[in-house]
Amino acid sequence: MTEEFPWQHAFPPFFTLQPHEQTRVKQLEAWRSMILDYCQSHQITQFDVQEIGQSALFHNKTIQRRLSPEDLLVVLEDLRSHGHLEWDGPAKSRRKAHIYWRRPEEWGSLIYNWAQAHGMTNTVCTLFEITQGDDAQDQAFQGLDQDLLIKALKCLELESKAELFPDQEGVKFF
């Protein structure tokens, strides 16, 4: 299967961060959009930086261009500054990351709307039911990574719309 990327991915200078500020801002916007689209289409919610740096996303073999490890970290920091990435573990290590093509609060909103639509308010629901159950079929959060699911449910807790059980195996929606 051939990846379909925007035109910039076939433009050699795109793989080198540009020194002109306005050009760099546009370039980082394009990287952000491309990365989020790529991760969404591949259902990637977390990754190892070194591994994803070797992917087709950051290495265009056709034009023999690759984003350098240093520039990759700049691009990922840009994603973090816009709320789309969170470093896993000590931020200084920057080896593993959670990528948010939908932020946890957005996932929480989708899950809460689903729970209301399926009459699950004031009932207990397991995390398995939310991501793997029959009622979760064809939902955007079907198969969602458990770490991200818990973050989404914690967002709902902050809004007093849900209570996550201490063992993190179940949740009650309000």
C-alpha positions as CSV (number, residue, x, y, z in Angstrom):
1,M,0.0,0.0,0.0
2,T,1.4,3.4,-1.0
3,E,1.0,6.2,1.5
4,E,-0.7,9.3,0.3
5,F,0.9,12.4,1.7
6,P,0.3,16.1,0.9
7,W,2.5,17.7,-1.8
8,Q,5.0,19.0,0.7
9,H,6.1,15.4,1.5
10,A,7.6,15.2,-2.1
11,F,9.3,18.7,-1.8
12,P,12.9,18.2,-0.7
13,P,13.3,21.5,1.3
14,F,10.3,20.4,3.5
15,F,12.7,17.9,5.2
16,T,15.0,20.7,6.4
17,L,13.5,23.2,8.9
18,Q,13.7,26.6,7.3
19,P,15.4,29.5,8.9
20,H,13.0,32.2,7.8
21,E,10.5,32.6,10.7
22,Q,7.3,32.9,8.6
23,T,8.3,30.0,6.4
24,R,9.1,27.9,9.4
25,V,5.7,28.6,11.0
26,K,4.0,27.4,7.8
27,Q,6.3,24.4,7.6
28,L,5.5,23.4,11.2
29,E,1.8,23.8,10.6
30,A,2.1,21.5,7.6
31,W,4.1,18.9,9.6
32,R,1.5,19.1,12.4
33,S,-1.3,18.5,10.0
34,M,0.5,15.6,8.2
35,I,1.5,13.9,11.5
36,L,-1.9,14.1,13.0
37,D,-3.6,12.8,9.8
38,Y,-1.0,10.0,9.5
39,C,-1.5,8.9,13.2
40,Q,-5.2,9.1,12.9
41,S,-5.3,7.0,9.7
42,H,-3.0,4.4,11.3
43,Q,-4.7,4.6,14.7
44,I,-1.4,5.5,16.4
45,T,-1.8,7.0,19.9
46,Q,1.7,6.5,21.2
47,F,5.1,5.9,19.6
48,D,8.8,5.5,20.1
49,V,10.5,8.5,18.6
50,Q,13.3,6.6,17.0
51,E,11.0,4.1,15.4
52,I,8.6,6.7,14.0
53,G,11.6,8.7,12.7
54,Q,12.3,5.7,10.4
55,S,8.7,5.6,9.1
56,A,7.6,6.8,5.7
57,L,6.2,9.8,7.4
58,F,9.6,11.2,8.1
59,H,11.6,9.4,5.4
60,N,10.6,9.8,1.8
61,K,12.7,7.2,0.0
62,T,11.5,8.4,-3.4
63,I,13.2,11.7,-3.1
64,Q,15.9,10.3,-0.7
65,R,15.1,12.8,2.0
66,R,14.7,12.3,5.7
67,L,13.9,14.7,8.6
68,S,17.0,14.8,10.9
69,P,16.7,13.6,14.5
70,E,17.2,17.1,15.7
71,D,14.6,18.6,13.4
72,L,12.2,15.7,14.3
73,L,12.4,16.8,18.0
74,V,11.7,20.4,17.0
75,V,8.6,19.2,15.1
76,L,7.4,17.0,18.0
77,E,8.0,19.9,20.4
78,D,5.8,22.0,18.2
79,L,3.1,19.4,18.4
80,R,3.5,19.3,22.2
81,S,3.2,23.1,22.4
82,H,-0.1,22.9,20.6
83,G,-1.5,20.2,22.9
84,H,-1.2,17.3,20.5
85,L,1.7,15.4,22.1
86,E,2.7,14.4,25.6
87,W,6.1,12.9,26.5
88,D,5.9,9.6,28.2
89,G,8.2,9.5,31.1
90,P,10.7,12.2,31.9
91,A,10.3,15.0,29.3
92,K,14.0,15.4,29.0
93,S,14.4,11.8,27.6
94,R,11.9,12.5,24.8
95,R,12.0,8.8,23.6
96,K,8.4,7.9,23.8
97,A,5.3,10.0,23.3
98,H,1.5,10.0,23.3
99,I,0.1,11.6,20.2
100,Y,-3.3,13.3,20.4
101,W,-5.0,13.6,17.0
102,R,-7.9,14.0,19.3
103,R,-7.2,15.4,22.7
104,P,-8.2,13.5,25.8
105,E,-11.1,15.9,26.5
106,E,-12.3,15.4,23.0
107,W,-12.3,11.6,23.5
108,G,-14.1,12.2,26.8
109,S,-16.8,14.2,25.1
110,L,-17.3,11.5,22.4
111,I,-17.5,8.8,25.1
112,Y,-19.9,10.7,27.3
113,N,-22.2,11.5,24.3
114,W,-22.1,7.8,23.5
115,A,-22.9,6.8,27.1
116,Q,-25.9,9.2,27.2
117,A,-27.2,8.0,23.8
118,H,-27.0,4.4,25.0
119,G,-28.7,5.0,28.4
120,M,-25.5,4.3,30.4
121,T,-25.8,7.3,32.7
122,N,-26.1,6.3,36.4
123,T,-24.8,2.8,35.5
124,V,-21.4,1.1,35.8
125,C,-19.5,0.3,32.6
126,T,-16.2,-1.5,32.2
127,L,-13.4,0.0,30.2
128,F,-13.6,-3.1,28.0
129,E,-17.2,-2.4,27.2
130,I,-16.3,1.2,26.1
131,T,-13.6,0.2,23.7
132,Q,-14.5,-3.4,22.8
133,G,-18.1,-4.0,23.6
134,D,-21.0,-4.5,21.2
135,D,-22.3,-1.0,21.7
136,A,-18.8,0.4,20.8
137,Q,-18.9,-1.1,17.3
138,D,-18.3,1.6,14.7
139,Q,-17.5,4.2,17.3
140,A,-14.4,6.4,16.9
141,F,-13.1,5.2,20.3
142,Q,-13.5,1.5,19.4
143,G,-10.1,-0.1,20.2
144,L,-8.8,3.1,21.9
145,D,-5.5,2.7,23.8
146,Q,-6.3,2.1,27.5
147,D,-3.9,4.9,28.7
148,L,-5.7,7.4,26.5
149,L,-9.1,6.1,27.5
150,I,-8.2,6.6,31.2
151,K,-7.0,10.1,30.5
152,A,-10.3,10.8,28.7
153,L,-12.3,9.4,31.6
154,K,-10.3,11.5,34.0
155,C,-11.3,14.6,32.0
156,L,-14.9,13.6,32.5
157,E,-14.3,13.2,36.2
158,L,-13.0,16.8,36.3
159,E,-16.3,17.8,34.7
160,S,-18.3,15.7,37.3
161,K,-19.7,13.6,34.4
162,A,-18.1,10.3,35.4
163,E,-16.3,8.6,38.2
164,L,-13.4,6.2,37.4
165,F,-13.1,3.3,39.9
166,P,-9.8,3.1,41.8
167,D,-8.8,-0.1,40.1
168,Q,-9.4,1.7,36.7
169,E,-11.4,-1.2,35.4
170,G,-14.8,0.5,35.4
171,V,-16.5,3.9,35.3
172,K,-19.8,5.3,36.3
173,F,-21.3,8.0,34.1
174,F,-23.5,10.8,35.6
